[in-house]
Amino acid sequence: MRRAILLVAFGASSAQGQNALKGFDALVRQHYPGIPVRWAYTSLLLRERLAQARQKSDSVRKALQRLSFERFTHVAVQPLQTIPGREHGEVCAAVDEAMSNDNLCCRVGVPLLSTEEDLHATTQAILRHLPPERIAGEDVVFMGHGAEHQAVARYADLAQAVYALDPHVHVGAMNGAVLLEDILPRLTSERVWLMPLLSVVGNHALKDMAGQGGTSWRGRVEALGHQCVPVLKGTAEYAGFAEIWLRHLDYAAQTCFEFA
């Protein structure tokens, strides 16, 4: 019996994004010494970019095929996703296909916001990792990706839980759930902090959140007279969020590796 861990991310083309994933990789390797750790990426575009740069660029399906070819038998799979939406469903489908075709025993860990326990833990992670320079009473706005999926309601649940503990901390999403236009009337401080609720900093954080254009979240906040301060760090770069994914990996590994 041979065990392995497969970590899954949307992907990262920037040095900062890749370093964030490397940081989580190091955390997992420290937690599971001696167990090989591999990566797969769900974004076709980013896989193509990585391939052009001659970097590893496996899809979930291809990564599992490689592991099977190398005679691994038990694989714990952990995606760095925020909600159990469409992308998570595609990861699970790829794993199911591999289990039926390649004689692998796999378990998939759940995303960041999957249970009531996760909701509480993520709320605490958000409040734990607010900008240290923030003055009490200053508004902080977190931008998630959102989705056209029923799981997008997890963003609204998180927004409500965070707001109950600090009414100046707001959680929104680009698509569905709590939108920026729902948050703008609640902003009261002169200085407003913007933070991505995304695993790594990519185009969404750089352009949709912190971009100078009038349609970005920064531009729309500044149009109301606020001073906007973007914080360009993804959730995978903060211990509080990484610990939640690691806990989910622990459960997947325990249920998978106990058969090894």
Backbone as CSV, one residue per row, in Angstrom:
resi,resn,N_x,N_y,N_z,CA_x,CA_y,CA_z,C_x,C_y,C_z
1,MET,0.840,-1.193,0.000,0.000,0.000,0.000,0.880,1.249,0.000
2,ARG,0.612,2.194,-0.920,1.403,3.412,-1.003,0.476,4.623,-0.918
3,ARG,0.815,5.548,-0.039,-0.039,6.695,0.235,0.550,7.977,-0.349
4,ALA,-0.330,8.898,-0.750,0.095,10.198,-1.268,-0.978,11.228,-0.961
5,ILE,-0.596,12.492,-1.063,-1.522,13.609,-0.889,-1.523,14.423,-2.173
6,LEU,-2.715,14.754,-2.654,-2.862,15.608,-3.833,-3.557,16.901,-3.405
7,LEU,-2.855,18.018,-3.529,-3.423,19.326,-3.243,-3.914,19.948,-4.549
8,VAL,-5.045,20.598,-4.496,-5.677,21.140,-5.703,-5.927,22.631,-5.518
9,ALA,-5.530,23.411,-6.513,-5.786,24.851,-6.507,-6.272,25.268,-7.885
10,PHE,-6.907,26.426,-7.956,-7.287,26.979,-9.252,-6.046,27.175,-10.099
11,GLY,-4.969,27.625,-9.441,-3.699,27.844,-10.115,-3.164,29.219,-9.780
12,ALA,-1.906,29.449,-10.108,-1.287,30.747,-9.856,-0.172,30.959,-10.858
13,SER,-0.192,32.108,-11.524,0.860,32.424,-12.489,1.848,33.447,-11.941
14,SER,1.442,34.201,-10.917,2.332,35.203,-10.334,3.274,34.553,-9.328
15,ALA,4.399,35.212,-9.080,5.367,34.704,-8.104,4.748,34.660,-6.707
16,GLN,3.958,35.687,-6.370,3.337,35.706,-5.049,2.352,34.547,-4.887
17,GLY,1.545,34.309,-5.924,0.584,33.217,-5.855,1.274,31.871,-5.732
18,GLN,2.312,31.663,-6.507,3.043,30.408,-6.444,3.716,30.238,-5.094
19,ASN,4.234,31.316,-4.527,4.852,31.235,-3.207,3.826,30.906,-2.126
20,ALA,2.605,31.415,-2.289,1.550,31.093,-1.333,1.247,29.604,-1.343
21,LEU,1.174,29.019,-2.545,0.926,27.581,-2.653,2.112,26.787,-2.111
22,LYS,3.320,27.268,-2.347,4.508,26.599,-1.804,4.492,26.628,-0.277
23,GLY,4.002,27.722,0.276,3.916,27.808,1.727,2.964,26.775,2.301
24,PHE,1.824,26.590,1.653,0.879,25.576,2.124,1.455,24.180,1.901
25,ASP,2.151,24.006,0.794,2.823,22.733,0.506,3.790,22.384,1.636
26,ALA,4.575,23.361,2.070,5.543,23.121,3.146,4.841,22.756,4.448
27,LEU,3.699,23.409,4.706,2.925,23.115,5.907,2.430,21.666,5.887
28,VAL,1.949,21.220,4.733,1.442,19.851,4.610,2.579,18.845,4.751
29,ARG,3.703,19.110,4.123,4.840,18.187,4.205,5.360,18.073,5.639
30,GLN,5.325,19.178,6.361,5.733,19.142,7.758,4.752,18.332,8.591
31,HIS,3.488,18.432,8.248,2.431,17.738,8.983,2.398,16.245,8.651
32,TYR,2.787,15.902,7.429,2.788,14.511,6.969,4.180,14.124,6.451
33,PRO,5.158,14.036,7.344,6.523,13.715,6.892,6.576,12.330,6.231
34,GLY,7.291,12.284,5.115,7.470,11.009,4.437,6.400,10.658,3.426
35,ILE,5.296,11.420,3.391,4.220,11.147,2.429,4.360,12.110,1.252
36,PRO,4.473,11.612,0.036,4.622,12.485,-1.142,3.428,13.429,-1.300
37,VAL,3.722,14.659,-1.693,2.686,15.678,-1.918,2.782,16.146,-3.363
38,ARG,1.672,16.074,-4.071,1.606,16.527,-5.465,0.548,17.625,-5.592
39,TRP,0.560,18.311,-6.758,-0.392,19.390,-7.007,-1.141,19.170,-8.314
40,ALA,-2.368,19.659,-8.342,-3.160,19.713,-9.571,-3.845,21.069,-9.624
41,TYR,-4.163,21.523,-10.853,-4.748,22.851,-11.042,-6.025,22.730,-11.862
42,THR,-7.047,23.459,-11.452,-8.347,23.342,-12.110,-8.508,24.289,-13.288
43,SER,-7.689,25.339,-13.368,-7.808,26.315,-14.456,-7.058,25.827,-15.693
44,LEU,-7.781,25.635,-16.793,-7.141,25.224,-18.047,-6.163,26.286,-18.532
45,LEU,-6.556,27.562,-18.438,-5.699,28.648,-18.901,-4.378,28.673,-18.127
46,LEU,-4.462,28.529,-16.820,-3.254,28.558,-16.015,-2.414,27.302,-16.235
47,ARG,-3.055,26.173,-16.490,-2.288,24.963,-16.809,-1.507,25.164,-18.105
48,GLU,-2.127,25.817,-19.085,-1.439,26.081,-20.353,-0.264,27.027,-20.144
49,ARG,-0.443,28.049,-19.304,0.646,28.980,-19.027,1.798,28.279,-18.319
50,LEU,1.475,27.427,-17.355,2.514,26.692,-16.638,3.251,25.743,-17.584
51,ALA,2.502,25.108,-18.477,3.130,24.194,-19.430,4.090,24.942,-20.354
52,GLN,3.688,26.133,-20.795,4.557,26.939,-21.649,5.830,27.348,-20.922
53,ALA,5.718,27.527,-19.599,6.885,27.879,-18.789,7.648,26.637,-18.331
54,ARG,7.239,25.477,-18.840,7.860,24.191,-18.502,7.812,23.914,-16.999
55,GLN,6.659,24.227,-16.418,6.396,23.916,-15.017,5.298,22.866,-14.948
56,LYS,5.204,22.178,-13.829,4.195,21.138,-13.666,2.808,21.752,-13.805
57,SER,1.964,21.093,-14.575,0.667,21.684,-14.901,-0.426,20.629,-15.016
58,ASP,-0.463,19.704,-14.075,-1.427,18.606,-14.150,-2.835,19.045,-13.776
59,SER,-3.820,18.512,-14.480,-5.207,18.571,-14.031,-5.373,17.539,-12.914
60,VAL,-6.515,17.545,-12.265,-6.769,16.549,-11.220,-6.706,15.147,-11.819
61,ARG,-7.332,14.989,-12.973,-7.356,13.669,-13.612,-5.945,13.196,-13.966
62,LYS,-5.138,14.083,-14.542,-3.794,13.696,-14.954,-2.914,13.412,-13.743
63,ALA,-3.048,14.207,-12.687,-2.252,13.980,-11.485,-2.561,12.618,-10.873
64,LEU,-3.827,12.243,-10.858,-4.204,10.940,-10.308,-3.720,9.806,-11.210
65,GLN,-3.748,10.032,-12.508,-3.200,9.027,-13.423,-1.713,8.808,-13.160
66,ARG,-0.983,9.883,-12.948,0.448,9.768,-12.641,0.662,8.973,-11.357
67,LEU,-0.132,9.282,-10.339,0.013,8.591,-9.068,-0.287,7.098,-9.214
68,SER,-1.306,6.788,-9.990,-1.626,5.384,-10.236,-0.500,4.686,-10.986
69,PHE,0.072,5.367,-11.986,1.175,4.804,-12.766,2.392,4.543,-11.874
70,GLU,2.568,5.402,-10.860,3.679,5.232,-9.928,3.334,4.250,-8.807
71,ARG,2.197,3.610,-8.949,1.756,2.535,-8.041,1.371,3.023,-6.640
72,PHE,0.917,4.285,-6.553,0.274,4.719,-5.320,-1.137,4.158,-5.297
73,THR,-1.609,3.822,-4.116,-2.914,3.162,-4.006,-3.941,3.984,-3.221
74,HIS,-3.475,4.837,-2.309,-4.374,5.606,-1.457,-3.978,7.081,-1.524
75,VAL,-4.915,7.923,-1.942,-4.613,9.346,-2.154,-5.649,10.209,-1.428
76,ALA,-5.166,11.075,-0.543,-6.023,12.076,0.087,-5.939,13.352,-0.745
77,VAL,-7.086,13.862,-1.153,-7.154,15.010,-2.053,-7.727,16.205,-1.284
78,GLN,-6.994,17.325,-1.282,-7.493,18.522,-0.597,-7.464,19.730,-1.508
79,PRO,-8.642,20.237,-1.919,-8.695,21.466,-2.730,-8.625,22.708,-1.832
80,LEU,-7.955,23.729,-2.335,-7.917,25.024,-1.641,-9.036,25.897,-2.200
81,GLN,-10.254,25.500,-1.923,-11.432,26.212,-2.406,-12.176,26.812,-1.227
82,THR,-13.012,27.816,-1.515,-13.720,28.515,-0.451,-15.085,27.899,-0.174
83,ILE,-15.843,27.593,-1.219,-17.184,27.016,-1.046,-17.299,25.727,-1.857
84,PRO,-18.202,24.847,-1.486,-18.424,23.614,-2.262,-19.325,23.872,-3.467
85,GLY,-18.806,24.621,-4.428,-19.561,24.979,-5.617,-19.231,24.103,-6.810
86,ARG,-19.384,24.676,-8.004,-19.192,23.905,-9.240,-17.774,23.366,-9.363
87,GLU,-16.795,24.204,-9.051,-15.406,23.765,-9.187,-15.117,22.572,-8.280
88,HIS,-15.661,22.606,-7.074,-15.459,21.480,-6.162,-16.141,20.222,-6.701
89,GLY,-17.312,20.407,-7.286,-18.006,19.264,-7.885,-17.206,18.639,-9.010
90,GLU,-16.516,19.473,-9.794,-15.690,18.952,-10.885,-14.492,18.171,-10.353
91,VAL,-13.918,18.641,-9.239,-12.811,17.904,-8.613,-13.305,16.537,-8.145
92,CYS,-14.447,16.524,-7.495,-14.999,15.253,-6.998,-15.311,14.301,-8.150
93,ALA,-15.809,14.834,-9.269,-16.117,13.991,-10.431,-14.846,13.385,-11.007
94,ALA,-13.773,14.182,-11.073,-12.499,13.674,-11.585,-11.940,12.592,-10.672
95,VAL,-12.111,12.767,-9.370,-11.642,11.757,-8.416,-12.463,10.481,-8.543
96,ASP,-13.771,10.612,-8.677,-14.623,9.429,-8.854,-14.230,8.652,-10.103
97,GLU,-13.928,9.375,-11.177,-13.515,8.721,-12.424,-12.209,7.965,-12.223
98,ALA,-11.274,8.583,-11.516,-9.980,7.933,-11.274,-10.140,6.689,-10.408
99,MET,-11.031,6.757,-9.447,-11.235,5.597,-8.575,-11.815,4.420,-9.341
100,SER,-12.653,4.710,-10.334,-13.263,3.627,-11.103,-12.337,3.085,-12.178
101,ASN,-11.448,3.940,-12.713,-10.587,3.526,-13.820,-9.195,3.092,-13.402
102,ASP,-8.675,3.645,-12.319,-7.271,3.442,-11.980,-7.053,2.656,-10.693
103,ASN,-8.124,2.126,-10.131,-7.995,1.295,-8.935,-7.344,2.042,-7.779
104,LEU,-7.739,3.304,-7.610,-7.244,4.120,-6.513,-8.291,4.231,-5.413
105,CYS,-7.837,4.329,-4.188,-8.711,4.662,-3.073,-8.449,6.121,-2.728
106,CYS,-9.446,6.978,-2.916,-9.264,8.423,-2.695,-10.351,8.953,-1.764
107,ARG,-10.005,10.003,-1.044,-10.968,10.776,-0.271,-10.698,12.244,-0.531
108,VAL,-11.763,13.019,-0.716,-11.631,14.442,-1.028,-11.994,15.263,0.204
109,GLY,-11.073,16.137,0.636,-11.376,17.050,1.718,-12.284,18.167,1.248
110,VAL,-13.045,18.731,2.151,-14.042,19.741,1.779,-13.404,21.128,1.747
111,PRO,-14.062,22.097,1.080,-13.549,23.471,1.015,-13.607,24.193,2.364
112,LEU,-13.240,25.470,2.328,-13.133,26.279,3.539,-14.462,26.368,4.286
113,LEU,-15.536,26.641,3.555,-16.845,26.875,4.177,-17.784,25.719,3.879
114,SER,-17.737,24.679,4.699,-18.559,23.503,4.439,-19.502,23.158,5.581
115,THR,-19.147,23.481,6.818,-19.959,23.130,7.985,-20.130,24.354,8.879
116,GLU,-20.979,24.227,9.896,-21.133,25.296,10.875,-19.830,25.530,11.623
117,GLU,-19.086,24.463,11.874,-17.776,24.604,12.512,-16.832,25.423,11.629
118,ASP,-16.883,25.161,10.317,-16.057,25.925,9.377,-16.444,27.398,9.386
119,LEU,-17.733,27.661,9.437,-18.218,29.042,9.437,-17.659,29.796,10.640
120,HIS,-17.695,29.161,11.790,-17.159,29.794,13.000,-15.653,29.983,12.879
121,ALA,-14.947,28.939,12.395,-13.490,29.017,12.290,-13.055,30.077,11.281
122,THR,-13.777,30.185,10.161,-13.432,31.181,9.147,-13.729,32.590,9.644
123,THR,-14.809,32.740,10.390,-15.114,34.035,11.007,-13.970,34.469,11.915
124,GLN,-13.485,33.546,12.732,-12.384,33.861,13.642,-11.103,34.156,12.864
125,ALA,-10.879,33.428,11.750,-9.685,33.675,10.934,-9.722,35.075,10.327
126,ILE,-10.893,35.492,9.867,-11.032,36.838,9.302,-10.708,37.901,10.338
127,LEU,-11.266,37.760,11.529,-11.038,38.754,12.569,-9.605,38.701,13.096
128,ARG,-9.013,37.516,13.043,-7.624,37.345,13.503,-6.628,38.010,12.567
129,HIS,-6.956,38.047,11.284,-5.990,38.506,10.290,-6.358,39.855,9.669
130,LEU,-7.069,40.685,10.400,-7.327,42.041,9.940,-6.010,42.816,9.912
131,PRO,-5.902,43.839,9.076,-4.639,44.591,8.985,-4.214,45.133,10.348
132,PRO,-2.969,44.889,10.756,-2.524,45.392,12.074,-2.530,46.909,12.157
133,GLU,-2.457,47.592,11.004,-2.465,49.055,11.001,-3.875,49.634,11.098
134,ARG,-4.865,48.777,11.002,-6.249,49.251,11.039,-6.581,49.867,12.392
135,ILE,-7.251,50.999,12.349,-7.732,51.662,13.550,-9.150,51.168,13.832
136,ALA,-9.471,50.986,15.096,-10.813,50.523,15.471,-11.871,51.412,14.839
137,GLY,-12.864,50.780,14.245,-13.943,51.520,13.605,-13.756,51.715,12.121
138,GLU,-12.556,51.415,11.596,-12.346,51.518,10.159,-12.956,50.303,9.464
139,ASP,-13.565,50.548,8.331,-14.218,49.481,7.590,-13.193,48.615,6.852
140,VAL,-13.447,47.301,6.860,-12.654,46.331,6.103,-13.620,45.540,5.239
141,VAL,-13.329,45.459,3.952,-14.195,44.746,3.017,-13.419,43.574,2.418
142,PHE,-13.963,42.366,2.592,-13.387,41.165,1.990,-14.127,40.853,0.689
143,MET,-13.376,40.565,-0.362,-13.977,40.237,-1.654,-13.763,38.761,-1.982
144,GLY,-14.862,38.011,-2.049,-14.817,36.630,-2.500,-15.170,36.541,-3.976
145,HIS,-15.005,35.345,-4.525,-15.287,35.162,-5.950,-16.781,35.078,-6.208
146,GLY,-17.480,34.309,-5.398,-18.893,34.069,-5.662,-19.086,32.962,-6.668
147,ALA,-20.335,32.656,-6.983,-20.623,31.558,-7.905,-22.086,31.574,-8.287
148,GLU,-22.375,30.979,-9.440,-23.769,30.729,-9.821,-24.116,29.316,-9.362
149,HIS,-24.191,29.160,-8.073,-24.384,27.858,-7.446,-25.025,28.103,-6.087
150,GLN,-25.833,27.162,-5.626,-26.532,27.362,-4.362,-25.569,27.540,-3.182
151,ALA,-24.344,27.002,-3.311,-23.366,27.128,-2.230,-22.906,28.568,-2.035
152,VAL,-23.243,29.459,-2.957,-22.855,30.866,-2.813,-23.469,31.470,-1.551
153,ALA,-24.516,30.841,-1.042,-25.143,31.322,0.194,-24.183,31.271,1.377
154,ARG,-23.109,30.482,1.277,-22.124,30.417,2.371,-21.475,31.783,2.591
155,TYR,-21.316,32.569,1.520,-20.758,33.914,1.672,-21.682,34.789,2.516
156,ALA,-22.983,34.682,2.282,-23.944,35.466,3.053,-23.933,35.046,4.516
157,ASP,-23.832,33.742,4.770,-23.761,33.247,6.144,-22.508,33.774,6.836
158,LEU,-21.384,33.769,6.106,-20.135,34.278,6.668,-20.230,35.775,6.931
159,ALA,-20.808,36.503,5.983,-20.957,37.950,6.154,-21.752,38.277,7.409
160,GLN,-22.820,37.533,7.628,-23.664,37.764,8.796,-22.913,37.449,10.091
161,ALA,-22.153,36.336,10.088,-21.417,35.933,11.286,-20.322,36.938,11.637
162,VAL,-19.625,37.434,10.619,-18.561,38.410,10.854,-19.150,39.740,11.316
163,TYR,-20.202,40.174,10.649,-20.835,41.460,10.964,-21.357,41.484,12.399
164,ALA,-21.799,40.316,12.889,-22.325,40.250,14.253,-21.238,40.517,15.293
165,LEU,-19.989,40.216,14.943,-18.876,40.413,15.870,-18.160,41.740,15.661
166,ASP,-18.166,42.230,14.440,-17.571,43.535,14.135,-18.333,44.141,12.968
167,PRO,-19.228,45.091,13.242,-20.066,45.663,12.174,-19.301,46.498,11.162
168,HIS,-17.996,46.648,11.350,-17.185,47.380,10.373,-16.392,46.435,9.475
169,VAL,-16.621,45.132,9.612,-15.971,44.151,8.740,-17.050,43.525,7.868
170,HIS,-16.860,43.605,6.556,-17.881,43.218,5.604,-17.334,42.135,4.664
171,VAL,-18.172,41.172,4.333,-17.808,40.107,3.393,-18.748,40.176,2.200
172,GLY,-18.184,40.279,1.007,-18.980,40.299,-0.214,-18.392,39.380,-1.255
173,ALA,-19.025,39.320,-2.401,-18.554,38.465,-3.491,-18.832,39.155,-4.821
174,MET,-18.022,38.836,-5.812,-18.198,39.424,-7.128,-19.463,38.921,-7.806
175,ASN,-19.853,37.706,-7.454,-20.963,37.061,-8.153,-21.900,36.428,-7.142
176,GLY,-23.096,36.951,-7.017,-24.092,36.368,-6.127,-23.839,36.709,-4.668
177,ALA,-24.682,36.211,-3.790,-24.588,36.415,-2.343,-24.610,37.909,-2.014
178,VAL,-23.669,38.382,-1.215,-23.608,39.784,-0.815,-22.730,40.537,-1.810
179,LEU,-23.311,41.465,-2.550,-22.577,42.217,-3.565,-22.026,43.510,-2.970
180,LEU,-21.094,44.127,-3.677,-20.495,45.369,-3.179,-21.552,46.449,-2.994
181,GLU,-22.538,46.495,-3.894,-23.565,47.533,-3.752,-24.378,47.368,-2.465
182,ASP,-24.395,46.159,-1.907,-25.051,45.947,-0.615,-24.208,46.488,0.533
183,ILE,-22.886,46.528,0.325,-21.955,46.936,1.375,-21.715,48.439,1.378
184,LEU,-21.671,49.051,0.207,-21.294,50.473,0.094,-22.071,51.399,1.038
185,PRO,-23.397,51.230,1.180,-24.113,52.158,2.084,-23.709,52.014,3.547
186,ARG,-23.043,50.902,3.897,-22.667,50.669,5.299,-21.266,51.180,5.632
187,LEU,-20.527,51.661,4.637,-19.171,52.149,4.871,-19.212,53.552,5.462
188,THR,-18.583,53.726,6.624,-18.664,55.007,7.323,-17.293,55.629,7.603
189,SER,-16.212,54.857,7.491,-14.893,55.384,7.846,-14.253,56.087,6.648
190,GLU,-13.348,57.016,6.955,-12.641,57.715,5.884,-11.734,56.754,5.118
191,ARG,-11.046,55.895,5.865,-10.152,54.910,5.249,-10.836,53.543,5.242
192,VAL,-10.822,52.880,4.095,-11.450,51.558,3.940,-10.384,50.576,3.447
193,TRP,-10.288,49.443,4.119,-9.347,48.401,3.746,-10.027,47.385,2.844
194,LEU,-9.349,46.942,1.806,-9.865,45.911,0.913,-8.976,44.672,1.008
195,MET,-9.599,43.504,1.205,-8.845,42.262,1.335,-9.506,41.172,0.501
196,PRO,-8.721,40.341,-0.203,-9.313,39.264,-0.992,-9.659,38.048,-0.137
197,LEU,-10.852,37.544,-0.320,-11.243,36.259,0.268,-11.033,35.190,-0.810
198,LEU,-9.801,35.112,-1.275,-9.370,34.232,-2.359,-8.081,33.561,-1.904
199,SER,-7.864,32.314,-2.299,-6.719,31.569,-1.765,-5.390,32.204,-2.141
200,VAL,-5.281,32.723,-3.368,-4.044,33.386,-3.789,-4.394,34.690,-4.506
201,VAL,-3.406,35.581,-4.566,-3.582,36.842,-5.277,-3.363,36.614,-6.767
202,GLY,-4.397,36.879,-7.555,-4.328,36.772,-9.008,-5.026,37.959,-9.631
203,ASN,-5.528,37.769,-10.854,-6.167,38.878,-11.565,-7.383,39.437,-10.844
204,HIS,-8.142,38.557,-10.180,-9.335,39.061,-9.477,-8.936,40.047,-8.389
205,ALA,-7.905,39.695,-7.613,-7.467,40.590,-6.541,-6.799,41.844,-7.111
206,LEU,-5.969,41.666,-8.144,-5.201,42.781,-8.686,-6.059,43.748,-9.497
207,LYS,-7.016,43.215,-10.243,-7.807,44.057,-11.137,-9.213,44.314,-10.600
208,ASP,-9.965,43.247,-10.307,-11.357,43.427,-9.888,-11.467,44.068,-8.512
209,MET,-10.519,43.772,-7.630,-10.559,44.356,-6.289,-9.742,45.639,-6.207
210,ALA,-8.444,45.549,-6.515,-7.527,46.668,-6.248,-7.209,47.523,-7.466
211,GLY,-7.788,47.208,-8.614,-7.492,47.954,-9.827,-7.890,49.420,-9.741
212,GLN,-7.243,50.235,-10.561,-7.504,51.673,-10.551,-8.752,52.057,-11.335
213,GLY,-9.277,51.126,-12.136,-10.434,51.432,-12.960,-11.683,51.712,-12.150
214,GLY,-12.595,52.440,-12.771,-13.811,52.821,-12.070,-14.734,51.678,-11.743
215,THR,-14.591,50.527,-12.419,-15.475,49.388,-12.154,-14.915,48.451,-11.094
216,SER,-13.668,48.650,-10.665,-13.093,47.805,-9.621,-13.729,48.146,-8.284
217,TRP,-13.583,47.245,-7.317,-14.117,47.535,-5.984,-13.431,48.764,-5.401
218,ARG,-12.142,48.884,-5.627,-11.418,50.057,-5.140,-11.975,51.334,-5.765
219,GLY,-12.154,51.310,-7.085,-12.663,52.487,-7.766,-14.046,52.881,-7.288
220,ARG,-14.892,51.896,-7.035,-16.265,52.187,-6.615,-16.307,52.707,-5.180
221,VAL,-15.408,52.202,-4.330,-15.339,52.707,-2.960,-14.783,54.131,-2.953
222,GLU,-13.725,54.367,-3.727,-13.116,55.691,-3.769,-14.052,56.728,-4.388
223,ALA,-14.931,56.281,-5.280,-15.884,57.205,-5.902,-16.838,57.810,-4.881
224,LEU,-16.970,57.165,-3.726,-17.838,57.674,-2.667,-17.072,58.558,-1.689
225,GLY,-15.781,58.816,-1.991,-15.005,59.719,-1.162,-14.131,59.067,-0.113
226,HIS,-14.080,57.752,-0.092,-13.244,57.055,0.878,-11.811,56.914,0.346
227,GLN,-10.869,56.831,1.259,-9.502,56.451,0.919,-9.413,54.932,0.995
228,CYS,-8.950,54.292,-0.069,-8.985,52.833,-0.148,-7.572,52.270,-0.027
229,VAL,-7.416,51.238,0.824,-6.114,50.606,1.027,-6.252,49.104,0.751
230,PRO,-5.817,48.619,-0.410,-5.874,47.180,-0.688,-4.759,46.433,0.054
231,VAL,-5.079,45.241,0.532,-4.099,44.345,1.142,-3.994,43.126,0.232
232,LEU,-2.886,42.996,-0.466,-2.768,41.962,-1.493,-2.108,40.705,-0.935
233,LYS,-2.880,39.975,-0.145,-2.473,38.677,0.374,-3.666,37.737,0.281
234,GLY,-3.441,36.516,-0.253,-4.509,35.537,-0.350,-4.704,34.794,0.958
235,THR,-5.835,34.140,1.102,-6.141,33.442,2.353,-5.165,32.312,2.645
236,ALA,-4.584,31.702,1.612,-3.612,30.634,1.838,-2.344,31.146,2.504
237,GLU,-2.153,32.462,2.523,-0.967,33.054,3.142,-1.159,33.332,4.628
238,TYR,-2.356,33.096,5.152,-2.651,33.341,6.559,-2.850,32.019,7.294
239,ALA,-2.257,31.915,8.466,-2.309,30.668,9.230,-3.741,30.256,9.573
240,GLY,-4.573,31.231,9.924,-5.930,30.891,10.353,-6.745,30.175,9.300
241,PHE,-6.593,30.556,8.036,-7.313,29.895,6.944,-6.637,28.570,6.582
242,ALA,-5.304,28.571,6.532,-4.576,27.349,6.186,-4.894,26.236,7.174
243,GLU,-5.066,26.585,8.440,-5.364,25.576,9.460,-6.700,24.881,9.197
244,ILE,-7.651,25.585,8.630,-8.953,24.980,8.331,-8.805,23.956,7.212
245,TRP,-8.119,24.337,6.133,-7.889,23.379,5.052,-7.095,22.178,5.538
246,LEU,-6.128,22.424,6.415,-5.318,21.329,6.934,-6.169,20.386,7.782
247,ARG,-7.106,20.924,8.534,-8.018,20.081,9.317,-8.882,19.224,8.396
248,HIS,-9.329,19.794,7.298,-10.116,19.026,6.345,-9.274,17.938,5.676
249,LEU,-8.007,18.263,5.389,-7.097,17.248,4.848,-6.892,16.130,5.852
250,ASP,-6.774,16.466,7.124,-6.597,15.447,8.155,-7.742,14.440,8.129
251,TYR,-8.966,14.946,7.987,-10.117,14.041,7.964,-10.090,13.154,6.728
252,ALA,-9.775,13.762,5.571,-9.705,12.974,4.340,-8.610,11.914,4.437
253,ALA,-7.461,12.302,4.990,-6.349,11.362,5.111,-6.674,10.240,6.087
254,GLN,-7.304,10.581,7.191,-7.641,9.550,8.183,-8.598,8.517,7.592
255,THR,-9.612,8.990,6.865,-10.589,8.055,6.305,-10.038,7.282,5.139
256,CYS,-9.003,7.840,4.463,-8.405,7.159,3.307,-7.253,6.247,3.732
257,PHE,-6.360,6.770,4.565,-5.144,6.050,4.886,-5.358,4.932,5.881
258,GLU,-6.471,4.949,6.598,-6.707,3.879,7.570,-6.870,2.527,6.876
259,PHE,-7.149,2.577,5.556,-7.280,1.327,4.798,-5.938,0.882,4.216
260,ALA,-4.931,1.750,4.344,-3.629,1.425,3.754,-2.809,0.523,4.660
